[in-house]
Amino acid sequence: MPTELQWNPDRSQFTIRAQWLSFIVRFTAGVMQVDAELSLAAKAMATQTHRRDAVRFIDSIATDLGL
């Protein structure tokens, strides 16, 4: 699925955008908060496995960015 990574220059956050879902990731030195915006189709497909995969994906981006 094609995605776009947008860094917010004014806040400690980035957004991962895709056609059916977006993740807004906010972070501080000790906490990372992730909010998801899902389309109706994405909500219907949201399984525990998909949630685990999303967490792994976001963790890997955070690690790559040194967060």
C-alpha positions in Angstrom: 0.0 0.0 0.0 1.5 3.4 -1.0 2.2 5.6 2.0 3.4 9.1 2.7 5.4 10.2 5.7 4.9 13.8 6.8 7.1 15.3 9.5 5.7 18.2 11.5 8.4 20.8 11.8 6.6 22.6 14.7 5.7 19.6 16.9 7.3 16.3 17.9 5.1 14.3 15.6 4.8 12.7 12.2 2.0 11.4 10.2 1.9 8.2 8.1 -0.8 8.6 5.4 -2.3 5.9 3.2 -5.5 5.7 1.2 -7.6 4.0 3.9 -5.8 4.9 7.1 -3.5 7.5 8.7 -1.4 7.3 11.8 -0.5 10.4 13.8 2.5 9.7 16.0 3.3 12.1 18.8 6.3 11.5 21.0 8.4 12.8 23.9 11.5 11.4 25.5 9.5 8.8 27.4 6.1 8.4 25.6 4.9 7.7 22.1 1.2 8.2 21.4 -0.4 6.9 18.2 -3.8 8.0 16.9 -5.3 6.2 13.9 -7.8 7.6 11.5 -9.5 4.8 9.6 -11.9 4.7 6.7 -15.1 2.6 7.1 -13.5 -0.1 5.0 -10.3 -0.1 7.2 -12.5 -0.3 10.3 -14.1 -3.4 9.0 -10.7 -5.0 8.4 -9.1 -4.0 11.7 -8.1 -7.3 13.3 -5.8 -8.0 16.2 -3.2 -9.2 13.7 -3.5 -6.0 11.7 -3.1 -4.0 14.9 0.0 -5.9 15.9 1.5 -5.4 12.4 0.7 -1.6 12.6 2.5 -1.4 16.0 5.5 -3.2 14.6 5.6 -0.9 11.6 5.4 2.3 13.7 8.0 1.0 16.1 10.4 0.3 13.2 9.9 3.9 11.9 10.5 5.3 15.3 13.7 3.2 15.7 14.9 4.3 12.2 14.4 7.9 13.2 16.2 7.4 16.6 13.1 8.2 18.7 
